[in-house]
Amino acid sequence: MQKNNMKSTANLQLNGAKPEPVPPKDGAIDSVHATTAETILARLKSSEHGLDHNEAVARVKQYGLNTMPEPELPGVFRFFLRQFASPLIYVLVIATIFSLFIQEWADAIFIGAVLLVNAIMGTIQEYSAQKAAAALNQLVTTSCNIVRESDTYEIDAKDLVPGDIVMLESGDRVPADLRLIRSHDLEVDESLLTGESLAVEKDDNLVLGEDCTLGDRVNMAFAGTMVNRGRGTGVVVGTAMNTELGQIASAVLNKPPPKAPLMIRMEKFTYKVTVLVATGATIMASVAYARGMEVSDIFMLAVALAVSAIPEGLPVALTVALAISMHRMAKRNVIVRNLVAVEALGSCTYIATDKTGTLTVNQLTARLIEFPGEIPWEVGGDSLVPGGKITKFNSQLSPRELTLANKLCQTAVLANEGFLAHRDGHWAHHGDAVDVALLVMAHKLNIVRSEKLNSMPEIATIPFESKLQFSASLNKVEGEHFAFVKGALERLLPLCSQMAKVDGPEVIDKCLIEKQADALARQGYRVIALASGSVNCSGADFSKEQLSGLTLIGLVGMIDPLRDETKQAFEACGAAGVNIAMVTGDHPVTALAVSQELKLANSNDQIVTGPQLKKASNDVEFDRLTLDARVFARVEPEQKLLIVQSLQRNGHYVAVSGDGANDAPALRAAHVGVAMGEKGTDVAREAAELVITDDNFASIVAGIEEGRVAYSNVRKVIFLLISTGVAELVMFTLALIANIPIPLLAVQLLWLNLVTNGIQDVALAFEPAEGNELASPPRKPTEAIFNRIMIERVVISAVCIGCMAFFLFQSLISSGMAVDEARNSTLLLMVLFENVHVFNCRSESRSVFRHNLMLNPLLLFGTLTAQLIHIAAMYTPWLKDVLKVHPVSFEHWGSLLMMALSILAVMEVHKLFRRKYPFR
């Protein structure tokens, strides 16, 4: 048949009457795996010759295109409006309206400017983050080969319709859900749907039970999965949202994710601030009214109080702190899709991680070689880069051992259908995963398939087939015909009469070899046997019947190995107090082998399986199973979601990592979802808040560290703003008690909180890691931003600053100084206090004298700039009139600086006390 190129059937014109509607109307058929292919074809009114073009066009119009609906990226304006959806912002908006109501235009302008700057910065950061994440999304497939009107066409996969006949071959991504009609040695990687790391061998002839699980439907091929080997033909039974992949997408993407931990804490914090402001304003207004103060003055007092208590600079500083951490995370291979999710990873107490592709390299790799009666030899190096060595007890092989290893590797490359070569500066490969792994292994002894074929020409082959479970090559070796065979041990043992030994071949001991293979299997290895021998065959009649009297050379243990950084990352999580559970669809034996290497579990008793979870009759029993479990094996996709919900009920902040569509429900339900960007599916990335660009668990640990740095910096900023704000309240309270004028005007407080302090709190957001972020457990999920240490520090610093500022103002008033002049000195003192106190905020425990100032030069120069701006305001005609400030002598400035330095000594004493008497 001639192969045509048809870009879009949707553009074809209908000729004649519209065809009869095709049942079912939504394009999906139930229990396809439990029905014969002939019945499915009849129900879809199709045949192995395919649909005709007119019918295909009609079905495109009826069912729509075979595409997943991509969420529309919100416009810039929607991002802008979203920046105001915060309780803290609500408080500031109310303060702005209140200032306008009493015609305090300067106050309203200052607060409004802060809201605008915060909204612009947040919009820029979130919009750029979403665009970066969207850039990772790639089409699941672009084209596919189909049969229509008994001819073969290559079309865009989006134009597939139910009833189309699709042809599959090695390397294809399945474009829709198919009921297989024919298959030849077809093997499909379904890990993105089921979590199974091993590919599934397909059989079109089977008719399965209706309750057959997704991973066992061997007569089906599902959209998005990858054909590893073989060929197949299937009829389309589901497209777009009617595929298994589409059903997961529709169930996940319509559900809102849970709130980020930082947002929960900030909402509680804002509520407390609101209550504090309302209560304080009511009390002070009542006292002032009782003393006969004018109503307009009471309003001014209320505004000044609100401005003092509300940390106006916090939204900008919070946005900056998160944006900085977002960029730091990006440098460490973590893309943040939502700004508030920056801190979420640092707050997690539990990580439920997928195994395949996250903890492991998702590439079958030869790790052990075992010869009959020998201790396993190790195969070092990477999975796809021919480096490393084959060693015995970490020592070099003896000449006779090397000869035996060469013989095994020679068989591995000759009985091989894969490809491996160094091209354009990197290693290229294709073919079956086992074949590629054997080629890589042989390269470690400098045995290359192409070179061996030059010296040992290939005469004939027996390709690998699922029914045979082995492949063989007939080669000419020094004038003789030799067969080289690889495959399942149970198929090769009957063909062998000898076994290879270092000192020469011996009569085969089948029991010995079976025990060795069983031991490897119990460790989670996939065992491949290799054999060779002289055969009396011309080549034309080469078949399995010709294979006998062979010598079993040895066994190769293959496994999807852990990434190099995974163990270290797990240790770092342990030190950081973060629990980890491995959630996989793999067999418990494989899961146990990996978990033992990671020190997660030591026996099957520590593994909870999917069937065990199914037996749980209620949430209490389910939660009891997940409480102490660290490995979940044979887990079905829907059970991952139940596990996450159970962990949340058990009191954890849960992070979930995964790459497949089967992980998407759990990713969306978690407090923070972490998707793999390199090999992850679009559905998984869309369901997650964070995307790991290198698919490496170690990057998650880096994200935890950066998240904790972000939260720490947010706390530092809050401490600076709240301690100075409470200090202003202390000063106001004492002034009200003493029945003297308010020490600072509202506009002066805004200047203090937004300009001079605003520069410093933004600079404080740039603080680098202190170095101990992963050395302490995560904060308890119930712990508020204001914990005991924060409250202590706020109270001590606020009382010190507030009392000294009040006593300065009172003493200046008592000495006969004008109120405006006293306020000028008091404002300058408060600015100096902020300049000094910001350095106390760099750490809750470390002495300020142990901090390198140049690690955050922006803070140093920002503090100097804040002081210079205030001094400049004293000399700027229009500004000094608005602020009611004027220049002071250098001597007066110096005396105020000495007063301000007292806060440094007070906080150092507190840090010393807490280091000596720590608390939990």
C-alpha positions in Angstrom: 0.0 0.0 0.0 1.2 3.5 -0.8 1.7 5.8 2.1 0.1 9.2 1.7 0.3 12.4 3.8 -3.0 13.7 5.0 -2.6 16.6 7.3 -6.1 17.1 8.5 -9.2 15.1 7.7 -11.3 17.8 9.2 -10.7 19.9 6.1 -12.1 17.3 3.7 -15.5 18.0 2.2 -18.4 15.6 2.6 -19.7 14.0 -0.5 -23.2 12.7 -0.4 -25.5 12.2 2.6 -24.4 12.4 6.2 -23.5 8.9 7.5 -25.6 7.3 10.2 -24.6 8.4 13.7 -22.0 6.1 15.3 -22.8 4.6 18.7 -21.9 5.5 21.4 -22.5 9.2 21.1 -19.6 10.3 23.3 -17.1 8.1 21.5 -16.3 5.9 24.5 -17.1 2.2 24.9 -17.3 0.5 28.3 -15.4 -2.6 29.1 -13.5 -2.7 25.8 -10.9 -5.1 27.3 -13.7 -7.6 28.1 -14.9 -7.6 24.5 -13.5 -9.2 21.3 -11.9 -7.0 18.8 -14.4 -8.1 16.1 -17.3 -7.0 18.3 -15.7 -3.6 19.0 -15.2 -3.0 15.3 -18.8 -3.9 14.6 -20.1 -1.5 17.4 -18.0 1.3 15.9 -19.1 0.4 12.4 -15.5 0.1 11.3 -13.3 -2.6 9.9 -9.6 -3.5 9.5 -9.7 -1.6 6.2 -10.4 1.6 8.1 -13.0 4.3 7.8 -13.7 6.2 4.6 -12.7 9.8 4.5 -16.3 11.2 4.6 -17.1 9.2 7.6 -13.9 10.4 9.3 -14.8 14.0 8.7 -18.3 13.4 10.1 -16.8 11.8 13.2 -14.4 14.7 13.7 -17.4 17.0 13.8 -19.3 14.7 16.1 -16.6 13.9 18.6 -14.3 16.8 18.3 -10.5 16.8 18.0 -8.3 14.4 19.8 -6.7 17.0 22.1 -6.6 17.7 25.8 -8.1 21.0 26.7 -5.2 23.2 27.7 -6.0 25.6 30.6 -5.9 29.2 29.3 -3.2 31.2 30.8 -4.8 34.0 32.7 -4.3 37.5 31.3 -2.1 40.1 32.9 -5.1 42.0 34.3 -6.4 38.8 36.0 -3.0 38.3 37.6 -3.1 42.0 38.7 -6.5 41.6 40.3 -5.5 38.4 42.0 -2.8 40.3 43.9 -5.5 42.0 45.9 -7.1 38.7 47.1 -5.3 38.7 50.4 -6.6 39.5 53.9 -3.6 41.6 54.6 -4.4 43.7 51.5 -8.0 44.0 52.6 -6.8 45.7 55.8 -4.7 48.1 53.8 -7.5 48.9 51.4 -9.7 49.7 54.4 -7.0 51.9 55.9 -6.8 53.7 52.5 -10.6 54.3 52.3 -10.6 55.4 55.9 -7.9 58.0 55.2 -9.8 59.3 52.2 -12.9 59.5 54.3 -11.2 61.8 56.8 -9.5 63.6 53.9 -6.0 62.6 54.9 -4.8 62.6 51.3 -1.1 62.0 52.0 -1.9 58.9 54.1 -4.2 57.5 51.4 -1.6 58.2 48.6 1.1 56.5 50.5 -0.9 53.4 51.3 -2.3 53.3 47.8 1.2 53.5 46.3 2.2 50.5 48.4 -0.8 48.5 47.2 0.0 49.4 43.6 3.7 48.6 43.8 2.9 45.2 45.4 0.3 44.3 42.8 2.7 45.2 39.9 5.5 43.2 41.4 3.3 40.2 42.1 1.8 40.3 38.7 5.2 40.3 37.0 6.6 37.5 39.1 3.5 35.2 38.8 2.9 35.8 35.1 6.5 35.1 34.3 6.4 31.9 36.4 3.3 30.7 34.7 4.8 31.3 31.3 7.9 29.4 32.2 5.9 26.5 33.4 3.7 26.6 30.3 6.8 26.5 28.1 7.5 23.1 29.5 4.3 21.6 28.2 4.8 19.7 25.0 2.3 17.9 22.8 1.7 14.3 23.7 2.1 13.3 20.1 2.1 15.0 16.7 1.4 12.4 14.1 0.4 8.8 13.7 0.0 6.1 11.0 -3.6 5.0 10.2 -5.5 2.9 7.7 -8.4 4.5 5.9 -10.1 3.0 2.8 -7.5 0.2 2.8 -4.6 2.7 2.4 -2.0 4.0 4.8 -1.9 7.6 5.9 0.1 9.8 8.2 -2.1 12.3 9.9 -2.1 14.7 12.8 -3.0 12.8 15.9 -5.6 15.4 16.8 -7.7 14.3 13.8 -8.1 10.7 15.1 -11.7 9.6 15.7 -13.3 6.5 17.2 -13.2 3.7 14.7 -9.9 4.7 13.1 -7.3 1.9 12.6 -3.9 2.9 14.1 -0.6 1.2 13.3 2.0 1.2 16.1 5.7 0.4 15.9 8.7 0.7 18.2 9.3 4.3 19.4 5.7 5.5 18.8 3.7 7.2 21.4 0.1 5.8 21.5 -2.1 8.6 20.2 -5.5 7.4 21.6 -7.0 4.5 23.6 -6.9 1.5 21.3 -8.4 -2.0 21.4 -5.6 -4.1 19.8 -6.5 -6.1 16.7 -3.1 -7.5 15.9 0.2 -7.5 17.8 3.6 -8.8 17.2 6.0 -8.8 20.1 4.4 -5.6 21.2 5.7 -4.2 24.5 4.4 -0.8 25.9 5.8 1.4 28.6 2.7 2.4 30.7 4.5 3.9 33.7 2.9 7.3 33.2 -0.5 5.7 33.8 0.2 2.8 36.2 3.5 3.7 37.8 4.9 0.3 36.7 8.6 0.6 35.7 8.6 -2.5 33.6 7.0 -2.5 30.2 3.8 -4.5 29.5 3.7 -7.2 26.9 0.6 -7.0 24.8 -1.7 -9.8 23.5 -4.6 -8.9 21.2 -6.2 -12.3 21.4 -7.1 -12.2 25.1 -10.6 -11.2 26.3 -10.3 -10.1 29.9 -12.7 -9.9 32.8 -14.6 -6.6 33.3 -13.0 -6.0 36.7 -9.5 -6.3 35.3 -7.2 -3.5 36.5 -5.7 -0.9 34.2 -2.2 -2.3 34.4 -3.4 -5.8 33.5 -5.4 -4.9 30.3 -2.9 -6.4 27.9 -5.2 -6.3 25.0 -5.3 -2.5 25.1 -2.9 0.4 24.3 -3.6 3.7 26.1 -3.1 7.3 25.0 0.3 8.8 26.0 2.1 5.5 26.6 5.2 4.6 24.7 5.8 1.6 22.4 9.2 0.0 23.5 9.3 -2.8 21.0 7.3 -4.6 18.3 4.4 -3.7 16.2 0.7 -3.6 16.6 -2.6 -2.5 15.1 -5.6 -1.3 17.0 -9.0 0.4 16.6 -9.5 3.7 18.4 -12.1 3.3 21.2 -11.5 6.6 23.0 -10.1 10.0 22.1 -9.3 13.3 24.0 -11.2 13.4 27.3 -12.6 9.9 26.8 -9.2 8.2 27.1 -7.8 7.0 30.4 -5.4 9.9 30.3 -8.3 12.3 29.7 -10.4 11.0 32.5 -7.6 11.6 34.9 -7.1 15.1 33.5 -10.8 16.0 33.9 -10.9 14.6 37.4 -7.9 16.6 38.5 -7.7 19.9 36.7 -11.2 21.1 37.7 -10.4 20.8 41.4 -8.8 23.8 43.2 -5.6 23.0 45.0 -5.4 23.4 48.7 -4.1 26.7 50.2 -0.3 27.0 50.6 0.9 26.9 54.2 2.2 30.4 54.0 -1.2 31.7 53.0 -2.9 29.9 55.9 -0.4 31.4 58.3 -0.6 34.8 56.8 -4.4 34.8 57.0 -4.2 33.9 60.7 -1.6 36.6 61.2 -3.7 39.2 59.3 -6.8 38.3 61.4 -4.8 38.9 64.6 -3.5 42.2 63.3 -7.1 43.3 62.3 -8.4 42.4 65.8 -5.4 44.2 67.4 -6.0 47.4 65.3 -9.8 47.4 65.9 -9.4 46.8 69.6 -6.6 49.3 70.1 -8.4 51.9 68.1 -11.6 51.5 70.0 -9.9 51.6 73.4 -7.8 54.7 72.6 -10.6 56.5 70.9 -12.8 55.8 73.9 -10.1 57.2 76.3 -9.5 60.2 74.1 -13.3 60.9 73.8 -13.6 60.6 77.6 -10.9 63.2 78.0 -12.8 65.6 75.8 -10.6 65.3 72.7 -12.1 66.8 69.5 -13.8 64.3 67.1 -11.4 65.3 64.3 -8.4 64.7 66.5 -9.8 61.3 67.5 -10.0 60.4 63.8 -6.4 61.5 63.4 -5.4 59.4 66.4 -7.3 56.4 64.9 -5.5 56.8 61.6 -2.1 57.1 63.2 -2.9 54.0 65.3 -3.9 52.0 62.2 -0.8 53.2 60.4 1.4 52.2 63.3 -0.2 48.7 63.8 -0.5 47.7 60.1 2.7 46.6 58.5 2.2 48.5 55.3 5.5 47.4 53.9 4.8 43.7 54.3 3.0 43.0 51.0 6.0 44.4 49.0 8.6 42.7 51.2 6.7 39.4 51.1 6.4 39.5 47.3 10.1 40.3 47.0 11.1 37.5 49.4 9.1 35.0 47.5 10.2 36.3 44.1 13.9 36.1 45.1 13.4 32.5 46.3 11.6 31.7 43.1 14.6 32.8 41.1 17.0 30.9 43.5 14.9 27.8 43.0 15.0 28.1 39.3 18.8 28.1 39.4 18.4 24.8 41.3 16.1 23.2 38.7 12.8 24.0 40.4 10.3 26.1 38.5 7.6 27.7 40.6 4.1 28.1 39.0 2.5 30.0 41.8 4.5 32.5 43.9 3.1 31.5 47.3 4.1 27.9 46.6 7.7 29.0 47.0 7.5 28.5 50.8 5.2 25.5 50.7 7.9 23.0 50.0 9.9 24.2 52.9 6.9 23.7 55.2 6.2 20.1 54.3 6.6 17.4 56.9 6.1 14.5 54.6 7.0 13.7 51.0 5.1 11.0 49.1 7.3 10.3 46.1 7.0 8.2 43.0 9.8 5.8 42.3 10.2 5.4 38.6 11.9 8.4 37.0 12.1 10.3 40.3 14.2 8.2 42.6 15.5 6.0 39.8 16.9 6.9 36.4 13.9 5.2 34.6 16.4 3.2 32.5 17.1 -0.5 32.8 20.7 -0.9 33.7 23.0 -3.9 34.1 24.3 -3.9 37.7 25.5 -7.4 38.5 27.1 -10.3 36.5 26.9 -13.7 38.1 28.7 -16.8 36.7 27.8 -20.3 37.9 29.0 -20.9 41.4 30.6 -17.4 41.6 29.9 -14.4 43.9 28.2 -11.6 41.8 30.5 -9.2 40.0 29.7 -5.5 40.0 29.0 -3.4 36.9 29.8 0.2 37.6 29.1 3.5 35.8 26.0 5.2 34.5 23.0 3.7 32.8 23.3 5.2 29.3 26.9 6.4 29.3 29.5 3.7 28.7 31.8 4.5 31.6 32.8 2.6 34.7 34.2 -0.9 35.1 33.3 -4.5 35.8 34.9 -5.5 39.1 35.0 -8.4 41.5 35.1 -7.3 45.2 36.1 -3.8 44.0 39.3 -5.1 42.5 40.4 -5.6 38.9 39.7 -8.9 37.2 42.4 -11.5 36.7 43.3 -12.5 33.1 41.1 -15.6 33.2 38.2 -13.8 34.8 38.6 -11.1 32.2 38.4 -13.7 29.4 35.1 -15.1 30.9 33.7 -11.5 31.2 34.6 -10.8 27.6 32.9 -14.0 26.5 29.7 -13.0 28.3 29.8 -9.4 26.8 30.5 -10.8 23.3 27.3 -12.9 23.6 25.4 -9.9 24.9 26.3 -7.7 21.9 25.8 -10.4 19.2 22.4 -11.6 20.4 21.2 -8.0 20.3 18.8 -5.9 18.3 19.6 -2.6 19.9 21.7 0.4 18.9 24.3 2.4 20.8 26.8 4.9 19.4 28.5 8.2 20.1 27.1 10.8 17.8 27.3 14.6 17.8 29.0 14.8 21.1 26.6 12.5 23.0 25.5 8.9 23.3 22.6 7.9 21.1 20.6 4.7 21.6 17.4 3.1 20.6 15.8 -0.4 20.8 14.6 -2.6 23.7 15.7 -1.5 27.1 17.4 -4.9 27.8 19.4 -4.7 24.6 20.6 -1.2 25.2 21.6 -2.1 28.8 23.6 -5.0 27.5 25.3 -2.8 24.9 26.3 -0.3 27.6 27.6 -3.1 29.8 29.8 -4.5 27.0 31.2 -1.1 26.2 32.7 -1.1 29.7 35.1 -3.8 28.4 35.5 -2.0 25.1 33.3 -4.6 23.3 31.3 -2.9 20.5 28.6 -4.7 18.5 29.7 -3.2 15.1 33.3 -4.3 15.6 32.3 -7.8 16.7 30.1 -8.1 13.6 33.1 -7.3 11.4 35.1 -10.2 12.9 32.1 -12.5 13.4 29.6 -11.9 10.6 26.0 -12.4 11.3 24.4 -15.2 9.2 20.9 -15.4 10.6 18.8 -14.4 13.6 15.9 -15.4 15.7 14.2 -12.2 16.8 12.9 -11.8 20.3 9.3 -12.8 20.7 7.2 -12.9 23.9 6.3 -16.5 23.3 9.9 -17.5 22.8 11.3 -15.3 25.6 14.7 -15.3 24.0 16.6 -14.1 20.9 19.5 -15.6 19.1 22.1 -14.8 16.5 24.0 -17.2 14.3 27.5 -15.9 13.5 30.6 -17.2 11.7 33.5 -17.6 14.2 36.8 -18.8 12.8 35.1 -20.9 10.1 32.5 -22.4 12.4 28.8 -21.5 13.0 28.2 -20.3 16.6 24.9 -19.4 18.2 24.7 -16.6 20.7 21.5 -16.6 22.8 20.1 -14.3 25.5 16.7 -14.5 27.3 14.8 -15.9 30.2 16.7 -18.5 32.2 13.9 -21.0 32.2 14.0 -21.0 28.4 17.8 -21.2 28.1 18.4 -23.9 30.7 16.9 -26.8 28.6 19.1 -25.7 25.7 22.4 -26.0 27.7 24.5 -29.0 28.7 27.5 -27.1 30.1 28.1 -24.0 32.3 31.0 -21.6 32.0 33.6 -21.4 34.9 36.7 -19.4 35.3 38.8 -22.6 34.9 36.8 -23.9 32.0 33.3 -25.3 31.2 31.8 -28.0 33.4 28.7 -30.1 33.3 25.7 -27.8 34.1 24.3 -27.8 37.6 20.8 -26.5 36.9 19.8 -26.3 40.6 22.8 -24.2 41.4 22.0 -21.7 38.6 18.3 -21.5 39.5 19.2 -20.7 43.1 21.5 -17.9 41.9 18.8 -16.5 39.6 16.2 -16.7 42.4 18.5 -14.8 44.8 18.9 -12.0 42.2 15.1 -11.8 41.6 14.4 -11.5 45.4 16.7 -8.5 45.4 14.5 -6.9 42.7 16.7 -7.6 39.7 15.5 -8.6 36.3 17.6 -11.7 35.3 18.8 -12.2 31.8 20.7 -15.4 30.9 23.4 -15.6 28.2 24.5 -18.8 26.4 26.5 -19.7 23.3 27.8 -22.7 21.5 28.7 -24.4 18.2 25.6 -25.5 16.1 25.4 -27.6 13.0 23.4 -25.2 10.9 23.8 -23.6 7.5 21.8 -20.5 8.4 18.8 -20.9 6.2 17.3 -23.4 8.6 18.4 -21.5 11.8 15.6 -21.9 14.3 15.0 -22.8 18.0 15.1 -26.5 17.1 18.8 -26.1 16.2 19.7 -24.8 19.6 21.0 -27.5 21.9 24.2 -28.5 23.8 24.9 -24.8 24.5 27.1 -23.5 27.3 25.4 -21.2 29.8 27.9 -18.4 30.3 26.2 -16.4 33.1 23.5 -14.2 34.4 23.1 -10.5 34.2 21.1 -8.7 36.9 19.3 -5.6 35.7 17.5 -3.0 37.6 16.3 0.6 37.2 19.0 2.0 39.5 18.7 4.9 41.9 19.9 8.2 40.8 23.4 9.0 42.2 22.0 11.9 44.4 19.0 10.0 45.8 20.6 8.5 48.8 22.2 11.7 49.9 18.9 13.5 49.3 17.1 11.0 51.6 19.7 11.5 54.3 19.3 15.3 54.0 15.5 14.9 54.4 16.1 12.7 57.4 18.3 15.4 59.0 15.7 18.0 58.1 13.0 16.0 59.9 11.0 15.3 56.7 9.4 11.9 56.5 9.5 10.2 53.1 7.2 7.5 51.7 7.8 5.7 48.4 4.5 5.2 46.5 4.8 2.9 43.5 2.9 0.6 41.3 5.8 -1.8 41.3 5.8 -5.3 42.8 6.6 -5.4 46.5 9.8 -7.4 45.8 11.1 -4.6 43.6 9.9 -1.9 46.0 11.6 -3.7 48.9 14.9 -3.9 47.1 14.9 -0.1 46.4 13.7 0.8 49.9 16.4 -1.3 51.5 19.0 0.6 49.5 17.4 3.8 50.6 17.0 2.5 54.2 13.3 3.1 54.1 12.3 -0.5 54.9 14.1 -3.7 55.8 11.3 -6.4 55.4 8.0 -6.9 53.7 6.3 -6.3 57.0 7.1 -2.6 56.5 5.5 -2.4 53.2 1.8 -1.6 52.7 0.3 -2.8 49.4 -2.6 -1.7 47.3 -4.7 -4.8 48.2 -4.1 -4.1 51.9 -5.4 -0.6 51.5 -8.5 -1.9 49.6 -9.4 -4.0 52.7 -9.6 -0.9 54.9 -13.3 -0.5 55.6 -13.1 3.1 56.8 -10.8 6.1 57.2 -9.7 5.1 60.7 -8.3 1.7 59.4 -6.8 3.4 56.4 -5.1 6.0 58.5 -3.7 3.3 60.8 -2.1 1.7 57.8 -0.5 4.9 56.5 0.6 6.2 59.9 3.9 4.4 60.1 4.3 3.1 56.5 7.2 4.3 54.4 6.7 2.1 51.3 3.5 1.6 49.4 3.7 -1.0 46.6 1.2 -2.2 43.9 -0.7 1.0 44.4 -3.4 1.9 41.9 -3.7 5.5 40.7 -6.8 6.3 42.7 -5.1 5.0 45.9 -2.3 7.5 45.6 -4.9 10.2 46.2 -6.4 8.3 49.2 -2.9 8.0 50.7 -2.3 11.7 50.4 -5.6 12.5 52.0 -4.9 10.0 54.8 -1.5 11.6 55.5 -3.2 15.0 55.7 -5.7 13.6 58.2 -2.7 12.3 60.2 -1.5 15.9 60.6 1.1 16.2 57.9 1.8 19.0 55.4 2.2 16.7 52.4 4.3 17.2 49.3 3.8 14.8 46.4 6.2 14.2 43.6 5.4 12.4 40.4 5.6 12.4 36.6 2.8 10.4 35.3 -0.9 11.1 34.7 -1.6 8.6 37.4 0.1 10.9 39.9 -2.0 14.0 38.9 -4.9 13.5 41.4 -2.4 13.2 44.3 -0.4 16.1 43.0 -3.5 18.4 43.0 -4.7 17.2 46.5 -1.3 17.7 48.2 -0.4 20.9 50.0 2.3 21.2 47.4 2.5 19.1 44.2 5.9 18.6 42.6 5.9 17.4 38.9 8.7 16.2 36.8 9.4 18.6 33.9 11.8 16.5 31.8 9.7 13.3 31.3 6.6 14.3 33.1 3.2 14.4 31.4 1.3 17.7 30.7 -1.4 16.5 33.1 1.0 16.1 36.0 2.7 19.5 35.4 -0.7 21.2 35.2 -1.8 19.7 38.5 1.4 20.7 40.4 2.6 24.0 41.9 6.3 23.2 41.3 8.1 21.6 38.4 11.5 19.9 38.7 13.3 20.5 35.4 15.8 17.6 35.8 13.4 15.0 37.3 15.7 14.5 40.2 14.6 14.0 43.8 17.7 15.8 45.0 16.2 19.0 43.4 13.2 18.6 45.7 15.6 18.7 48.7 17.1 21.8 47.2 13.6 23.2 46.9 12.9 22.4 50.6 16.0 24.3 51.6 15.1 27.3 49.5 11.5 27.2 50.8 12.8 27.3 54.4 15.1 30.2 53.5 12.1 32.0 52.0 10.0 31.4 55.1 12.8 32.4 57.4 13.2 35.6 55.4 9.5 36.3 55.6 9.7 35.9 59.4 12.7 38.2 59.5 10.7 40.9 57.6 7.7 40.4 59.8 9.7 40.7 62.9 11.3 43.9 61.7 7.9 45.5 60.7 5.9 44.2 63.7 8.5 45.0 66.3 8.9 48.6 65.1 5.1 48.8 64.7 4.4 47.6 68.2 7.1 50.0 69.4 5.1 52.8 67.9 2.0 51.5 69.7 3.9 51.4 73.0 5.0 55.0 72.4 1.4 56.1 71.6 0.0 54.3 74.6 2.5 55.9 77.0 1.7 59.3 75.4 -2.0 58.8 75.9 -1.5 57.7 79.5 0.7 60.7 80.1 -1.9 62.9 78.4 0.6 64.6 76.1 0.3 65.1 72.3 0.8 62.1 70.0 4.6 61.7 69.4 4.3 61.3 65.6 1.8 62.3 63.0 0.2 59.8 60.6 2.2 61.1 57.7 5.4 60.7 59.7 4.5 57.2 60.6 3.8 56.4 56.9 7.2 57.8 56.0 8.8 55.7 58.8 7.0 52.5 57.9 7.0 52.7 54.1 10.1 54.7 53.0 12.9 54.4 55.5 11.8 51.0 56.9 10.6 49.9 53.4 14.0 50.0 51.9 15.4 47.8 54.7 12.7 45.2 54.8 13.0 44.7 51.1 16.8 44.3 51.5 16.2 41.9 54.3 14.3 39.7 51.9 17.6 39.1 50.0 19.2 37.4 53.1 21.1 34.2 52.0 20.7 30.9 53.8 22.1 30.8 57.3 23.4 27.2 56.6 21.4 25.3 59.1 18.1 25.1 57.2 18.3 21.4 56.7 19.6 20.6 60.2 16.3 21.2 62.0 12.8 19.7 61.8 10.1 21.5 59.9 7.8 23.7 61.9 4.7 22.1 63.2 1.7 22.5 60.8 -0.3 24.1 63.6 2.5 26.6 64.5 1.7 30.2 63.7 4.2 32.7 62.3 4.3 34.2 65.8 5.8 31.4 67.9 7.3 31.8 71.3 10.7 33.1 70.2 9.1 35.6 67.9 6.8 36.9 70.6 9.7 37.2 73.0 11.8 39.1 70.6 8.9 41.4 69.5 8.0 42.3 73.1 11.6 42.9 74.2 12.5 45.0 71.2 9.2 46.9 71.1 9.3 47.8 74.7 12.9 49.0 74.5 12.4 51.1 71.3 8.9 52.4 72.3 9.9 53.4 75.8 13.1 55.2 74.8 11.3 57.1 72.0 8.5 58.1 74.4 10.9 59.3 77.1 12.9 61.2 74.5 9.7 62.9 73.3 8.4 63.6 76.8 11.8 65.0 78.0 11.9 67.3 75.0 8.4 68.5 75.6 9.1 69.0 79.3 12.2 71.1 78.5 10.0 73.5 76.6 10.8 72.4 73.1 8.0 72.9 70.5 5.9 69.8 69.7 7.0 69.8 66.0 10.7 70.0 67.0 10.2 67.2 69.5 8.5 65.1 66.8 11.4 65.8 64.5 13.9 64.4 66.9 11.6 61.5 67.8 11.2 60.6 64.1 14.9 60.7 63.6 15.5 58.4 66.6 12.9 55.9 65.3 14.7 55.9 61.9 18.0 55.3 63.6 16.4 52.5 65.7 15.2 50.9 62.4 18.7 51.2 60.9 20.3 49.4 63.8 17.5 46.9 64.6 17.4 45.5 61.0 20.8 43.8 61.7 19.2 42.1 64.8 16.6 40.7 62.4 19.2 38.7 60.3 19.0 35.7 62.7 16.9 34.6 65.6 19.9 32.9 67.3 23.2 34.0 65.7 25.0 37.0 67.0 25.0 40.0 64.8 28.7 40.2 65.1 29.1 36.7 63.5 27.3 37.8 60.3 29.3 38.7 57.3 27.8 42.1 56.2 28.9 41.5 52.6 26.9 38.3 52.2 23.9 40.7 51.8 25.5 44.0 50.6 22.0 45.2 49.6 21.1 45.3 53.3 24.1 47.3 54.3 23.8 49.8 51.5 20.0 49.9 51.8 20.3 50.8 55.5 22.8 53.6 54.7 20.5 54.8 51.9 17.5 54.8 54.2 19.3 57.1 56.6 20.6 59.4 53.8 17.0 59.6 52.4 15.7 60.8 55.7 18.5 63.3 56.1 17.9 64.5 52.5 14.2 64.9 53.4 15.2 67.4 56.2 16.8 69.6 53.5 14.2 69.2 50.7 11.8 72.2 50.9 8.5 70.7 49.9 9.1 67.3 51.6 10.3 68.7 54.9 7.1 70.8 55.0 4.9 67.7 54.4 6.8 65.7 57.0 7.3 68.6 59.4 11.0 67.9 59.8 14.1 70.0 59.7 17.9 69.5 60.0 19.6 68.7 63.3 23.2 69.2 64.4 25.7 66.5 64.0 26.1 66.3 67.8 22.4 65.8 68.3 22.4 63.1 65.5 25.3 61.3 67.2 23.5 61.3 70.6 20.4 59.8 69.1 22.5 57.2 67.3 24.0 56.2 70.7 20.5 55.7 72.1 19.6 53.6 69.1 22.5 51.3 69.5 21.1 50.2 72.8 18.6 47.9 71.0 21.7 46.0 69.6 22.9 45.3 73.1 19.5 44.3 74.4 18.8 41.8 71.6 22.3 40.4 71.9 21.7 39.7 75.6 18.4 37.9 74.6 20.2 35.8 72.0 22.9 34.8 74.5 20.2 33.9 77.1 18.3 31.8 74.6 21.5 30.0 73.4 22.2 29.1 77.0 18.6 28.2 77.9 17.0 27.0 74.6 13.4 25.7 74.4 11.4 23.8 72.0 
